[in-house]
Amino acid sequence: MAENKKIPYKIYLEESEMPTQWYNVRADMKNKPAPLLNPATLEPMKPEELEHVFCKELVQQELDDTTPYFDIPQEIRDFYKMYRPSPLVRAYCLEKALDTPAKIYYKFEGNNTSGSHKLNSAIAQAYYAKKQGLKGVTTETGAGQWGTALSMACSYFDLDCRVYMVKCSYEQKPFRREVMRTYGAQVTPSPSETTAVGRKILEAHPGTTGSLGCAISEAVEDATTHEGYRYVLGSVLSQVLLHQTVIGLETKAALDKYGIKPDMIIGCAGGGSNLGGLISPFVGEKLRGEADYRIIAVEPASCPSLTRGKYAYDFCDTGMVCPLAKMYTLGSGFIPSPNHAGGLRYHGMSSIVSQLYDDKLLEAVSIEQTSVFEAAERFARVEGILPAPESSHAIKVAIDEALKCKETGEEKTIVFGLTGTGYFDMVAYGKYNDGEMSDYIPTDEDLAVGFAGLPKVDK
């Protein structure tokens, strides 16, 4: 019990202990992620080609797989201080409720108005857009956390913000939409009639509830057809994962402060940026041979890109206008069921996370949504935070691992990422509480449709 008294419920870093650099895990990877390819030529994308779509400095970050650290500009660090450092919480109440010898910690990223980790990259991307002298940016959003975060960041830098929100989330989460509008964003349900690619998707899939892949296509078209605009993305890309390493760097600093070494690190995985951001410093130690950890990616059973996908080059979007990325994918044409973890409804996975998974540096599991919400309510009732459905995938596996420790008597140390709050997800919680939630798991035949549309790339 002496250790229990020594570790506080919340470990806070001082502002002076915040990271001053982002960590680029690619620099330590023996097998680098495969390059983005031009869909027309199937040759690696050149910086000038990407600069039509993305901000110039972000393109440099995207393509750099050798520089280990990037300085965080002072303006971004000043903004971070509004809500960072975020706490690393010892889940004493959950441990007691589970009657487990395991020690459970979670890094809580929901303590800002956007309610999630997304602000870490949104403010960085808005900063580089402003620095480049742009009028505004376009983006997509699934559950709405990214769109909310970007609208906040754009209002801070006085940039125009246009958000294409996946239609089923737009309808499920009207209040999330209104937060974006409060911060000055223009929000359009996707697929829409306002873009050529949106009209094409609606023609092919009448009445579709949309997907992140659809919304990406629309946002890219909007940016590339309007002068002074660029497209920004909330996950998947290596630049986004880079910005999110502030999570892992703070987590590691907080653990080191008390001499805590985790046995396992668990994160939810949709596009891969929050998971990648959390695990990067720990993976770096694994790659350099300095330490070993068990790392678990948790994805929804309805959209299982790592556990049932193919490792192949694919389009990042449904409209096939983005570069090709080598990743674990279900096919850009795969439209997942409208489950309630909107932020995890993406057909592919970060090329960095995909490469690490392929190299067996992390493992993956997929979970049905009813068991995810059961874990969410169990957590909320003892830890006092209402978690986002996305984060609750990590909670579910953390609880499962803690209960295994109860059986074996092992005192393992578990760290997971609590990426955000679920206060805008009450429609989903309501369906779970009313017993109206079901589990949809795609059949092999369903997945075969998406795989059939994979581009033929001989690389």
N, C-alpha and C positions, 0 to 999 in steps of 0.2 A: 504493500500500500504506500510505501514511501515514495515510489515513483509517481503514483497517482496524485500525491500532494504536490509534487514538484512541477508536473506539467499543468499549465493553466488551461482553463476551458477554451479560451481563445488565445492563440499566439499571434500577437501583432508585431510587425516590424516597425521600426522608426522610419520616418520619411527619408532619413539619410541612408537607410539600408535598402532602399528601393533599387532595382536594377537600373543601370545607366546605359546598358547595351542590350540589344536582342541577340539571342544565340541562334546561329544557323547550323542546325544539326547535320546538314548535307556536307559540311566541311569535314566531319569525322566519319562519314559513311564510306565504307570501302566500295560498295556498289551504289553509285549515284543514281538518283531517279532518272528515268529515260527523258530525253528532251521533248518539249512540246513540238508538234509537227504542224506545218502549214497543210491544211486539208486539200489544197489544190495541187501542191507539188510533192507532198509527203516528205519534204526536207525540213530540218530543224528551223523553227521560227527565228528570224533575225530580229534584233531589238527594234529596228525601224518599222517592221511589220506590226509588232505588238503595240508600238506607240500610237497607232491609229485608234486603238481601243482603250489602252491603259495609260496612266500618268507615267512620264518619262522615268522618274526615280524609282517608281514601283516596278517598272520593267527591269531595271538594273538589279533590284532585289530578287525579282522572280528568276532571273537567269543565272545568278551568282551561286555556284555550289562549292566555292573554295574559301570564301571569306568567313571565318568562324564567328565574328562579332560585328554588329552594326551599331554605331552610336545612336541612341534615342535623342532626337532633337529636343532642345530645352523647352520649346513651346508644348510639345507633346508630354514631356515629363511634368510640366506645370499643370496641364489638364489632368493627367493621371492622379495628381495629388487630391483632386476632388473626391475620389472614391478608392484610391489605392494608398498604401498597401492594403490588400484584402485579407481578412483573417483566415488562418488555418485553425480549424475547430477540432478539438478532441471530443468525439461523440460519446461522452460519458453516459448520457441518458440512454442512448441506443444500446450501448454495450450492456448496461444494466438490464434493459428490457429483454435483450436477447440471451442474457445470462451466459455470455461468452467470455473466454479468457483473451480473446483477440483484442487488440488495441486499434480503434478505428478513428481516422482523421479525415476531414474533408476540407478542401479549399473552396471557400464560398465566394462566388463571383457575382452574386445577385444584388449587391448593395449599391445600386445606382438606378436612376429612373428607367433606363432601358431594361433593367431587370436581368441582365446577363453579361457574360464575358465579351460580347460582341463589340462593346465600346472600345476595347483595347486596340482593335484594328481599325474601327471606323474613324477614330480621331486621327490616326496615322495617315489613312488614305485621304481624308479631307484636308489634312495639313499639306500633303504633297500636291493635291489638286489646286489649293489656294496658292501655293508657292509657284506653281506653273502658270498662274494667271488665268485659270479657267473660270467660266461662268457657273458651271454646275456639274453634277454627276448623276448617273442613272444606276439603278441596281434592281435586284430581285429580293424578295423575302418570302420565307416559308411560314414559320410560326409567327413571325413579326418582330422577333428580337433584333435581328440585323437591321431591318428597316427603321425601327425605333432608334437604334444606336446611331445609324448614319444620319437620320434627320436631326438628332441632337448635335452631332459633330458638325454637320453642315450649317446649322443655325449659329454655332459658335464661331465659325469662320465666314459667315455670311455668304454661303454658296446655295444655289438652287439644288433641290433634291427631288428626283423623280423615282418613285418606287413602284415596281410591278409585284403585286402580292398574289401568291398562289390562291386561286379562287376559293377553294374549300376553306382555307384559313381566313380569307377576307370575310367570308360569311360566318364562320365559327367565332371569329374574334373581332367584333366591331370596335371594341374599346381600344384594342391594340392599334387599330387603324386610326382612331381618333387621337391617340397620343402622337402618332406620326404627323397628323395634320396640325396638331397644336404646335409642333415644332417647325411647321412651315412646309412639310413635304407634300407633294402631289401623289396620291395613292390610286393605282389602277388595278382592278382585279384581272388576273391573267389565267388563261389566254384572253386577249381582248380584241376588239375590232379596230383598235387605234394603230396597229402595226401590220405590215404585210405578213410577217411570220405568224402573228397571232391569228389572223384571218385564215391562214393556211392550216394551222393546227385545228382550229374550230371546224373547218370544212372536213378534215380527216377524222376528227373525234368530236362530233356534235354533243353538246351538253357535258363535256369533260370538266372534271373538278380541278384540272391543272396539275402541274408539278413544278419543282424548282427548275428542271430543265427547260420547260416552256417559258417560265418567267425570265430566265437568263437570256434566252433568245430574243425576247421582246426588248429587254433593257439594253442589250448590245446594239440592236437595230436603232433604237432611239438615240443612243450616244453617237453612233457612227453617221447618223443622218442629220445631226444638228451641230453647227459650228460652236466651238468653245465648251463642248461636253466630252467627258470620258466616262467609261463604265468602271464601276468598282464592285468587287465581289466579297461576300461575307465569309466564305470558307473555301475549301478545296485547293486554292492556289498556294504556292510555296511562300509568297510574300505575306499572305494572311497568317499562315502557320508561324512564320517568323515573328510577327507582331504579338501573337498569342503566347510566345515563350516567356513573356513577362509573368504568366501564371506559374509555369514550372520553376522559373528562377526564384520567385518569391517563396514558393512551396519548399524548395530545397534549402533556401536560406533559413526559413522558419524551423525546419526539421533539424538542420545543422546547429542552430542556436541551442537546442536542447539535447543534442547528441542522439537524435532518433534516426534509425535506419529502417526504411520501409521494406517489407518483404514483397509486397505487391502494390501496384498502382493501377487504378481502374478508371476508365473514362468512357462516356458515351461517344458513339461515332456515327456521324451523318456524312458530312463532307471531309471531316478529319482534322479541322484546324484547332478546335479546343482540345481534343485528345492529343494531337501532336504538340500543341503548346504546353500542355501539362507534362508530357512524358519526355520532351526533348532533352533537358539537362540530365535526366536519369539514363536515357538511351545513350547519350554521349559518353557517360561513364562506362556503360556496357561495351560500347564500341572501342573505347580506349583501354579496356581491360582493367578498369579501376574498381568496379563493383558489379554486382549482378542483381537483377530484380525480375520478378514476374510481372509482366505488363499485359493487361486485358482490355481489349476494345469491345464495347457492348453496342450492338445494333438491333434495330427492330426486326422481328421475324417477317414482317410484311415487306421489308426492303433490305434484304440481306446481301449487300454487295461483297463484303469480305468472305462471309461463310459459304455463300452459294454462287458468287459471281465468277467471272473469268478475268484473268490478268491479261489485258489486251489494250491496244490503242483504241480509243473511242472518243466520240464527240462529248464535250462537257455539257452540251445543251441539246434539247429535243429538236430545235430548228436547224441544227447542224451548221451553225455560222461561226462557232468558236474553234480555236485550235484543237487538234487531237492530243489527248494526254494518255500515257500508258498508266493504267490504273485497274484496280479491281472494279468491275462494272457489271451491271445487269443489262446494259445496252441503253443507249440514249433514248430509244423509243419506248422503254419500259415506263409505264405510268403506274406508280404505286397506289395501293388503296388509300382512301382518305383517312388514315389513322390520325391519332391526336398528337403525335410527336412530330408536328409539322417540320421542325428543323432537321429531322433525320430522314425526310422523304426525298433522298437524292440517289440517283441511280449509280453514281460512281463514288470514288474515294480519293482523297489527296494522293498525289504520286509519291510523296515522301512516306506517308503511312503505308501505302501499298507496297513500296519497296521494302520497308522494314518488316512488314508482315510476310512478304515472300521470302525474306532472309531469316524468317523464324525468330526475329527479335521481339515479337509480340504475338499474342494469341487473340482469337476473336470468338465471341459467342453471340447468338441471336436470341431475343426474348420476346414472348407474346405480350401484347399491351395490357391485358387484364392483370397479369401477374406484376407488370410494371406499376400499375396504379395501386395494387394491393400494397406493394413495397412503399410507394409514395405516401399513402395514408398512414402506414405503420411508422414511417420516419417522421411525418408531420406531427403526429400525436405525441411523440416523445422529445423530438428535437426543436419543435416550435417554429420551423420554417416550412412553408408550403412550397414544395419543389416543382420545377417545370417538368413536364412529361419526359423531355429529352434527358435531363439530369437523372431522372428516376430510373432509367435503364442502368446507370452506374450504381445507384442505391440498391437496386434489386440484387446485383451480383455481389456487391459488398456485403449485404446481409447473408446471402448464400454462403460466401466464403467464411464469414464470422460464425455461422452455424456449423460449418464443417469443423472449425476450430473447437467448438463446443463438444463435438463428438470425439475428437482426437486429443483434446486437452492442450493443443499447441497454442502458444501465446504469440501468434503472428501479428505483425503490424501492417494494417491495411490503410492505404491512402486513396481517396477517390475525389473526383472533381464534381462539385455541386455548381453547375454552370449557370444556374439562374432560378428565378422564382416562377411560380405557376399561377399568379393572381389573375392573369388574363386567360387562363385555361379552365375556367369554371364550367363551361359547357361540357368539356371532357370529364371533369370530376363528377358533374351531375349525371352524365350517362353511366359512369361507373357505379355511383351510389344507387342509381335506380335500376341497376342490373340490366341495362340496355347495351352495354359494350360487348362487342364480339371480337374474336381474334381472326384475322385473315392472314393465312400463310399461302403465298403463291405456289402453285403446282409447278412441276418441272416443265409442263406444257406452257404455262404462263411465261416462265423464264425463257423458254426456247424462242418465243416471239421476239423478245428483246435481243437475245443473242444473234438471231438471224439478221438483224440490222447492223451488226458490227462492221465497220469499214474493213476492207481488205488491205492490211498493211504488212508488208514483208520485212519487218524489222524486229 
